[in-house]
Amino acid sequence: MELPEAAEMLSRTPDVLDALLTGLPPQWLHHNDGPGTWSAYDIVGHLLHGDGTNWLPRARMILDRGAEAPFEPFDREAMLSEEHADVSVLLARFRTARRASLGELSAMDIEPDDMERRGLHPDLGEVTLGQLLATWVAHDLTHLGQIGEVLARRYREDVGPWRQYMPALDRTAEAE
């Protein structure tokens, strides 16, 4: 896990989301696969919430206290209880939060040896800082894929026989 590469990947997520979601009508933004699944809008809210309460607080805990106390649990569905805003407002909030997160990450002056420092996840046990930061990148990319899939499934029936070539149309994106 290379921190500069990770930061570069994380910096791209707001642009990808803007390009994909800005200007879409509500029936696209709020389409989900049924109970226990998320819409593209929900996923952006989840990413925003994670920037404020998950990745950096846990990185700070690892650097400050190591594995002496477990991380605070992360509420994966906190965004579902938030008041809905226009998607342009939500995307702007996410862009601002991500810029701040990356600025703070840079200011931590993390050295290569720090990547092996350990923290205590409430469910997974001991994890390293490197694993946490790699997971942040993989988490973004996984949710970008999830957004693409939930949007594509709006045309599940409309693609006709091509559906056999598009397995994403028959998957259900469970909320994670």
Long-range contacts (C-beta under 8 A, 24 or more apart in sequence): 1-115, 1-130, 1-131, 1-133, 1-134, 3-105, 3-110, 3-115, 3-133, 6-133, 6-134, 6-136, 6-137, 7-102, 7-105, 7-106, 9-137, 9-140, 9-141, 10-98, 10-101, 10-102, 10-136, 10-137, 10-140, 11-98, 11-102, 13-47, 13-98, 13-140, 13-144, 14-91, 14-94, 14-95, 14-98, 14-99, 16-144, 17-44, 17-47, 17-91, 17-94, 17-144, 17-147, 18-91, 18-95, 20-147, 20-148, 20-151, 21-87, 21-91, 21-147, 22-87, 22-88, 22-91, 24-87, 27-154, 28-151, 28-154, 29-87, 31-150, 31-151, 31-153, 31-154, 32-150, 33-150, 33-153, 33-172, 33-173, 34-172, 36-174, 36-175, 37-150, 37-172, 37-173, 37-174, 37-175, 38-146, 38-150, 38-173, 38-175, 39-150, 40-147, 40-150, 40-151, 41-84, 41-87, 41-90, 42-79, 42-80, 42-175, 43-143, 43-146, 43-147, 43-150, 44-87, 44-90, 44-91, 44-94, 44-147, 45-79, 45-80, 45-82, 45-90, 46-76, 46-77, 46-79, 46-143, 47-94, 47-140, 47-143, 48-79, 48-90, 48-93, 48-94, 48-97, 49-75, 49-78, 49-79, 49-82, 50-74, 50-139, 51-94, 51-97, 51-98, 51-100, 51-101, 52-97, 53-78, 55-101, 55-132, 55-133, 55-136, 56-101, 56-104, 56-105, 58-119, 58-132, 59-105, 59-108, 59-110, 59-129, 59-132, 59-133, 60-108, 61-119, 62-117, 62-118, 62-119, 62-128, 62-129, 62-132, 63-108, 63-110, 63-114, 63-117, 63-129, 65-119, 66-117, 66-118, 66-119, 67-118, 67-119, 67-120, 67-126, 68-120, 69-120, 70-120, 70-121, 70-122, 71-119, 71-120, 71-121, 71-122, 73-122, 76-175, 76-176, 77-175, 142-176, 146-173, 149-173
